[in-house]
Amino acid sequence: MAGGDARVGKQLVEQYQCGSCHAIPDVPAARGTTGPGLDGFGRRSYIAGRFPNNADALTRWLVNPPAMKPGTLMRDLGVSQDDARHMAAFMYTLR
């Protein structure tokens, strides 16, 4: 993922407490069940069942999910564009 560092992204996923809603491999205590598990995310075709799984869409999704899919349970956590790029780089390592 251009402009993203997966190691930094993993730290940010922990910082933003993504694991409170999602089960995430290699992230301690990330055992949430409200959202889908993220195992294999890098192989998925779609984000939120609607958007093509590409870097641009994922970054926009992480920055403001409700703007892309009104009614989603995923909240706007105040993720910056830079943080979203790093988080996306980490998520694409989940194969």
Phi and psi in degrees as a GROMACS rama.xvg file:
@    title "Ramachandran Plot"
@    xaxis  label "Phi"
@    yaxis  label "Psi"
@TYPE xy
-62.8326  131.266  ALA-2
80.2708  4.51196  GLY-3
-122.077  145.108  GLY-4
-116.636  114.609  ASP-5
-60.1625  -34.9114  ALA-6
-65.6521  -43.3997  ARG-7
-64.932  -41.1145  VAL-8
-58.7837  -40.2247  GLY-9
-62.7104  -42.641  LYS-10
-62.3324  -39.1937  GLN-11
-69.2191  -37.9478  LEU-12
-58.968  -39.5369  VAL-13
-68.977  -43.9731  GLU-14
-61.0821  -44.318  GLN-15
-79.3964  0.18907  TYR-16
57.8674  41.8997  GLN-17
-59.9035  -29.1673  CYS-18
-70.3196  -7.42523  GLY-19
-72.0498  -21.5268  SER-20
-115.662  -25.0892  CYS-21
-120.164  142.414  HIS-22
-82.3251  126.509  ALA-23
-131.346  120.626  ILE-24
-59.1859  144.322  PRO-25
68.2333  10.2924  ASP-26
-116.818  109.771  VAL-27
-55.622  137.957  PRO-28
67.5826  9.06618  ALA-29
-88.9319  85.2248  ALA-30
-128.32  24.6371  ARG-31
-64.059  153.676  GLY-32
-125.834  -0.713467  THR-33
-67.5176  -44.9757  THR-34
-101.245  170.779  GLY-35
-66.7135  149.526  PRO-36
-63.4839  148.403  GLY-37
-101.045  6.4653  LEU-38
-59.2129  129.252  ASP-39
78.5484  11.6867  GLY-40
-55.0089  -39.6065  PHE-41
-63.3121  -15.6914  GLY-42
-100.112  -5.221  ARG-43
-74.3796  150.413  ARG-44
-85.6339  -29.178  SER-45
-131.312  153.747  TYR-46
-104.767  129.358  ILE-47
56.3172  26.3218  ALA-48
68.9066  8.84744  GLY-49
-136.01  -33.7995  ARG-50
-109.374  137.024  PHE-51
-55.3716  136.61  PRO-52
-79.4553  86.0604  ASN-53
-132.24  167.315  ASN-54
-59.6624  -41.4808  ALA-55
-64.7803  -48.8416  ASP-56
-64.2956  -41.7534  ALA-57
-65.0414  -40.9582  LEU-58
-62.3286  -46.234  THR-59
-61.6361  -40.4562  ARG-60
-61.5536  -46.1248  TRP-61
-66.035  -31.7149  LEU-62
-71.8098  -42.6611  VAL-63
-157.675  80.3063  ASN-64
-56.7562  -44.7133  PRO-65
-62.7635  -25.463  PRO-66
-68.5701  -29.6743  ALA-67
-88.0363  -34.7147  MET-68
-139.538  85.949  LYS-69
-54.0911  137.818  PRO-70
92.2053  -6.78023  GLY-71
-62.3004  149.674  THR-72
-77.0428  -16.4717  LEU-73
-76.6611  121.992  MET-74
-83.7227  160.251  ARG-75
-78.1279  112.082  ASP-76
-96.42  5.41277  LEU-77
77.4007  27.8  GLY-78
-71.8603  129.365  VAL-79
-78.2459  165.142  SER-80
-58.0909  -45.1633  GLN-81
-62.5415  -46.9102  ASP-82
-61.2231  -40.8689  ASP-83
-61.7619  -38.6207  ALA-84
-62.8633  -42.7982  ARG-85
-66.4955  -42.8623  HIS-86
-64.1205  -39.8663  MET-87
-63.4957  -41.7004  ALA-88
-58.1811  -41.6319  ALA-89
-65.6548  -45.0897  PHE-90
-62.1748  -32.0481  MET-91
-74.106  -10.7145  TYR-92
-82.2068  -12.1313  THR-93
-80.7537  93.945  LEU-94
